[in-house]
């Protein structure tokens, strides 16, 4: 049985009343397969047990956030009856309008007012998200670990990725992490609820209304450094620092965390390579390690 047929059967087993007329499977995501039913319902199927565990947390967080953000977010209405195995775990919600706002599309916009409007929408969303208290959530998220997590990640890079990396790439990674971790100021900040993957693929744009129409994929949500979400905006596959500077009209103080955001942005490709290696995903590993090998 192929994946799409299996996913459809799994959905029907749990929700026999769903009438499935059309189905389209997208397997390009690093962590989830996405099945679109009838052109209007998204079903996400995690590819690994780690992501399956995160899906349960994500669903609870999304329910907690309903009505707390000005931009639309997914509202889970379907979920699997089982916690495993992979291929049987899913979450479903009605598709939000719009398409991902890829950098190439943003760069074609020359209207200053429109660019600022989009920046204001995104900055407002992050300000709202970063100010949501723990007691507002229906689930207890893992404790905030600050630089401990980055130290552990650095050690995993060294043990698992360094054998595949050029000597100069290893040296750059070593400087990048050790300069950051040696400065105690980089570990001294108030944690906030962060999206964790606030990049173009998860920011939806409606060309008809010329507005951001939704934010999706909260699989990396958790307590962390707000600069992590800014890093996804300014990184090489994001919108750049010039666009991020527009956020300051709504979200003041960004300039004070730019150095941390730049550090995080410098780890994104390595993280993709590491997770690709650990999850036996050769394509993700190849994409992430390309610039270092």
Backbone torsions as a table, in degrees:
resi	resn	phi	psi	omega
1	UNK	NA	128.1	179.3
2	UNK	-75.2	168.3	-174.0
3	UNK	-59.6	-46.7	-176.6
4	UNK	-61.4	-44.7	179.1
5	UNK	-61.6	-41.6	179.1
6	UNK	-63.1	-45.6	-179.2
7	UNK	-61.8	-42.0	179.5
8	UNK	-62.3	-41.5	179.9
9	UNK	-65.6	-40.5	178.7
10	UNK	-60.8	-44.4	179.1
11	UNK	-62.8	-44.4	-179.2
12	UNK	-65.4	-33.4	179.0
13	UNK	-62.8	-39.3	-178.6
14	UNK	-87.9	-29.8	-177.5
15	UNK	-133.0	74.6	-176.2
16	UNK	-63.7	-17.4	-177.9
17	UNK	-84.0	-10.1	178.9
18	UNK	-69.7	126.8	177.2
19	UNK	-93.6	111.5	-177.6
20	UNK	-100.2	110.1	-179.3
21	UNK	-98.4	-39.3	177.7
22	UNK	-136.6	154.4	178.2
23	UNK	-147.7	139.6	176.8
24	UNK	-136.1	125.1	-177.6
25	UNK	-104.1	128.4	174.9
26	UNK	-114.4	115.6	-178.6
27	UNK	-106.2	15.8	-174.9
28	UNK	-80.1	-15.2	-179.4
29	UNK	-67.5	147.1	-178.8
30	UNK	-69.7	-36.5	-172.3
31	UNK	-113.9	-18.2	-175.9
32	UNK	-138.3	144.5	164.2
33	UNK	-89.1	143.1	-178.4
34	UNK	-119.8	122.6	177.3
35	UNK	-110.5	122.1	179.8
36	UNK	-101.7	117.9	-177.9
37	UNK	-102.1	128.2	176.3
38	UNK	56.1	22.3	177.4
39	UNK	68.7	13.9	-175.2
40	UNK	-144.3	-13.7	-179.8
41	UNK	-120.5	127.9	178.4
42	UNK	-95.1	127.7	171.0
43	UNK	-117.0	123.0	178.5
44	UNK	-105.4	127.8	179.2
45	UNK	-115.7	111.8	179.4
46	UNK	-61.0	147.1	-179.4
47	UNK	-91.8	-16.7	-177.5
48	UNK	-134.6	162.3	177.9
49	UNK	-64.3	-35.6	177.9
50	UNK	-59.6	-44.5	-179.9
51	UNK	-71.4	-30.6	177.2
52	UNK	-64.7	-40.7	176.9
53	UNK	-63.1	-39.8	-178.8
54	UNK	-68.5	-27.7	-178.4
55	UNK	-64.5	-37.0	178.6
56	UNK	-63.3	-45.3	178.5
57	UNK	-64.5	-44.0	-179.0
58	UNK	-58.6	-43.0	-179.4
59	UNK	-60.9	-43.6	-179.9
60	UNK	-66.2	-39.6	178.8
61	UNK	-65.5	-43.0	-179.6
62	UNK	-60.8	-39.6	176.6
63	UNK	-64.3	-38.0	-179.3
64	UNK	-67.0	-30.0	-174.8
65	UNK	-88.1	-7.5	-178.8
66	UNK	-57.6	127.9	178.8
67	UNK	81.4	-0.4	-178.0
68	UNK	-102.3	-5.9	179.5
69	UNK	-126.1	147.6	-179.0
70	UNK	-76.0	-26.7	177.3
71	UNK	-91.5	142.4	178.2
72	UNK	-62.8	145.5	174.8
73	UNK	-133.6	161.5	-180.0
74	UNK	-60.1	146.6	175.5
75	UNK	-122.3	101.9	-176.9
76	UNK	-59.2	129.9	177.1
77	UNK	-126.0	-12.6	176.6
78	UNK	-130.6	141.9	174.1
79	UNK	-154.6	153.8	-175.5
80	UNK	-70.6	153.8	179.0
81	UNK	-84.1	-10.3	-177.7
82	UNK	-120.5	157.3	179.6
83	UNK	-94.7	-11.9	178.7
84	UNK	-164.2	167.2	4.5
85	UNK	-85.9	175.4	175.8
86	UNK	-59.6	137.6	-175.1
87	UNK	101.6	-12.5	178.7
88	UNK	-120.2	-4.0	179.9
89	UNK	-99.7	130.0	-178.4
90	UNK	-154.5	165.4	170.6
91	UNK	-137.5	140.9	-178.8
92	UNK	-130.7	145.4	178.8
93	UNK	-157.1	158.9	179.0
94	UNK	-67.4	136.3	-178.7
95	UNK	-62.9	136.0	174.6
96	UNK	-83.1	151.6	-179.5
97	UNK	-70.4	158.7	175.0
98	UNK	100.6	174.4	178.9
99	UNK	-127.2	156.8	177.8
100	UNK	-54.1	137.1	179.6
101	UNK	-88.3	85.6	-179.6
102	UNK	-69.8	149.7	-179.0
103	UNK	-52.7	-38.6	-179.1
104	UNK	-59.1	-36.0	178.7
105	UNK	-72.8	-40.8	179.3
106	UNK	-62.3	-39.7	-176.7
107	UNK	-66.2	-19.2	178.4
108	UNK	-80.6	-12.4	-179.9
109	UNK	-82.3	121.0	-178.9
110	UNK	-110.0	-9.5	179.6
111	UNK	-72.8	112.9	-177.2
112	UNK	-60.9	-39.2	-179.9
113	UNK	-64.4	-40.1	179.6
114	UNK	-67.5	-43.3	178.3
115	UNK	-59.7	-42.7	179.7
116	UNK	-68.3	-35.9	177.5
117	UNK	-60.7	-45.1	179.8
118	UNK	-64.8	-42.4	178.0
119	UNK	-62.6	-41.1	179.7
120	UNK	-63.6	-39.7	178.5
121	UNK	-61.6	-45.6	-178.3
122	UNK	-69.1	-41.3	179.3
123	UNK	-64.8	-38.9	178.1
124	UNK	-63.8	-43.2	178.9
125	UNK	-60.2	-46.9	-178.7
126	UNK	-66.4	-38.3	177.7
127	UNK	-62.2	-42.8	178.0
128	UNK	-63.7	-47.6	-177.8
129	UNK	-62.6	-46.3	-175.9
130	UNK	-68.2	-13.2	-179.2
131	UNK	-105.9	7.9	178.6
132	UNK	-78.3	126.5	-177.2
133	UNK	-79.3	160.2	-178.6
134	UNK	-60.3	-36.7	-176.7
135	UNK	-68.6	-11.5	179.0
136	UNK	-82.9	-11.7	-176.0
137	UNK	-91.9	145.9	179.5
138	UNK	-87.5	5.0	-179.2
139	UNK	-142.4	147.5	176.5
140	UNK	-90.6	119.2	-178.8
141	UNK	-84.5	156.2	177.5
142	UNK	-53.7	146.4	-178.6
143	UNK	-61.1	147.9	178.8
144	UNK	-71.4	132.4	-173.7
145	UNK	-117.9	-2.1	175.1
146	UNK	50.5	-131.5	-172.7
147	UNK	-72.3	-14.0	176.2
148	UNK	-59.2	-41.6	-179.0
149	UNK	-65.1	-39.7	-179.8
150	UNK	-70.8	-34.2	176.2
151	UNK	-63.8	-43.0	179.0
152	UNK	-65.5	-39.5	178.9
153	UNK	-63.8	-42.4	177.7
154	UNK	-58.5	-42.6	180.0
155	UNK	-66.1	-35.6	176.3
156	UNK	-68.8	-37.9	175.5
157	UNK	-59.3	-46.2	-176.6
158	UNK	-63.7	-43.9	-175.2
159	UNK	-79.5	-32.6	-172.8
160	UNK	-105.3	-32.9	-175.5
161	UNK	-99.5	-32.5	-176.5
162	UNK	-53.3	-36.9	178.7
163	UNK	-60.4	-20.7	-179.0
164	UNK	-98.9	-2.9	-171.0
165	UNK	-103.6	150.0	173.4
166	UNK	-63.0	158.4	-179.5
167	UNK	-61.4	-42.9	-179.5
168	UNK	-68.5	-31.2	178.3
169	UNK	-70.2	-37.1	175.3
170	UNK	-63.6	-43.6	-179.3
171	UNK	-62.6	-42.1	179.7
172	UNK	-63.1	-45.1	-179.4
173	UNK	-62.3	-41.0	178.8
174	UNK	-60.9	-47.0	178.6
175	UNK	-63.7	-42.9	-176.8
176	UNK	-57.4	-46.8	-177.6
177	UNK	-78.4	-44.2	-174.5
178	UNK	-70.7	-33.1	174.6
179	UNK	-64.4	-40.0	-178.9
180	UNK	-70.5	-50.3	-174.4
181	UNK	-71.2	-21.0	-179.8
182	UNK	-80.9	-10.2	-179.7
183	UNK	-102.6	106.2	-176.2
184	UNK	-58.7	-25.0	-179.6
185	UNK	-63.8	-26.3	179.8
186	UNK	-73.7	-10.2	-180.0
187	UNK	-111.1	5.5	-174.1
188	UNK	-112.6	89.7	178.3
189	UNK	-158.3	161.8	179.4
190	UNK	-83.3	123.8	179.0
191	UNK	-68.2	156.3	179.2
192	UNK	-142.0	165.8	174.1
193	UNK	-74.7	117.5	-177.5
194	UNK	-116.2	154.9	176.3
195	UNK	-69.5	-45.4	174.7
196	UNK	91.8	-14.3	178.7
197	UNK	-151.6	55.3	-170.3
198	UNK	-86.3	53.9	-179.4
199	UNK	-101.7	176.1	-175.5
200	UNK	-54.5	-34.8	-177.4
201	UNK	-65.6	-18.7	-177.5
202	UNK	-110.6	8.8	177.3
203	UNK	-111.8	114.4	-176.0
204	UNK	-94.8	141.2	-178.1
205	UNK	-126.6	133.3	176.5
206	UNK	-103.1	108.8	-176.5
207	UNK	-65.7	-28.9	-178.9
208	UNK	-68.6	-40.7	-179.5
209	UNK	-95.3	-8.0	-178.4
210	UNK	53.8	49.3	-178.4
211	UNK	-145.5	157.4	169.9
212	UNK	-67.4	128.6	-173.6
213	UNK	-108.9	-3.7	178.1
214	UNK	169.8	162.5	175.5
215	UNK	-124.5	130.0	-176.3
216	UNK	-123.3	177.2	175.6
217	UNK	55.7	83.4	178.4
218	UNK	-99.9	28.3	-175.9
219	UNK	-67.1	-20.3	179.8
220	UNK	-104.2	13.9	-178.4
221	UNK	-62.4	146.3	178.8
222	UNK	169.2	-177.7	176.3
223	UNK	-81.0	130.5	-177.3
224	UNK	-169.5	-166.5	-179.5
225	UNK	-84.7	123.1	177.9
226	UNK	-54.1	-26.9	179.8
227	UNK	-62.2	-20.9	177.6
228	UNK	-61.7	-41.3	178.6
229	UNK	-70.2	-34.9	176.3
230	UNK	-67.2	-34.2	-179.7
231	UNK	-61.5	-36.8	-179.9
232	UNK	-67.5	-24.1	177.7
233	UNK	-79.4	-43.9	-173.1
234	UNK	-88.5	-10.2	-174.2
235	UNK	-65.8	174.2	-173.0
236	UNK	-63.7	-24.7	177.8
237	UNK	-105.1	12.6	177.4
238	UNK	-103.4	-147.3	-174.1
239	UNK	-101.3	-8.0	176.3
240	UNK	93.9	161.4	-177.1
241	UNK	-66.7	-33.5	-179.0
242	UNK	-61.3	-39.7	177.3
243	UNK	-70.5	-40.0	179.3
244	UNK	-60.7	-34.2	179.4
245	UNK	-58.1	-27.1	179.3
246	UNK	-66.8	-21.3	-178.3
247	UNK	-65.1	-25.1	-172.6
248	UNK	-61.3	-21.2	177.9
249	UNK	-64.7	-29.2	-177.7
250	UNK	-110.3	-34.3	-174.8
251	UNK	-122.6	82.0	-176.9
252	UNK	-67.7	152.5	176.1
253	UNK	96.9	0.6	-178.9
254	UNK	-59.7	-34.7	-177.8
255	UNK	-59.9	-23.9	-177.9
256	UNK	-80.0	-12.9	-178.5
257	UNK	-116.8	8.7	-177.1
258	UNK	-60.2	-38.3	-178.1
259	UNK	-63.0	-39.6	177.2
260	UNK	-68.0	-40.6	179.6
261	UNK	-61.5	-40.3	178.5
262	UNK	-64.5	-39.7	178.2
263	UNK	-61.1	-49.5	-178.8
264	UNK	-59.6	-42.7	-179.8
265	UNK	-59.2	-34.3	-179.9
266	UNK	-71.9	-5.7	179.4
267	UNK	-105.0	-8.0	-170.4
268	UNK	-62.0	-46.2	-179.2
269	UNK	-65.2	-39.1	177.9
270	UNK	-64.0	-38.5	177.9
271	UNK	-64.0	-41.0	178.5
272	UNK	-61.7	-42.1	178.8
273	UNK	-64.2	-43.8	-178.5
274	UNK	-63.1	-49.0	-178.9
275	UNK	-66.7	-34.0	176.1
276	UNK	-62.6	-40.6	178.9
277	UNK	-68.1	-46.2	-177.6
278	UNK	-69.5	-29.9	-177.6
279	UNK	-97.0	7.3	-179.0
280	UNK	56.4	46.5	177.5
281	UNK	-115.6	89.6	-174.2
282	UNK	-61.0	-31.4	-179.7
283	UNK	-68.5	-43.8	178.3
284	UNK	-64.7	-41.4	178.2
285	UNK	-60.6	-45.0	-178.4
286	UNK	-63.4	-41.6	179.1
287	UNK	-63.1	-44.6	-175.5
288	UNK	-71.5	-37.9	-172.6
289	UNK	-87.6	-11.0	-171.9
290	UNK	-50.8	-49.8	-174.7
291	UNK	-75.4	-7.1	-177.7
292	UNK	-109.7	-9.4	-174.1
293	UNK	-99.9	NA	NA
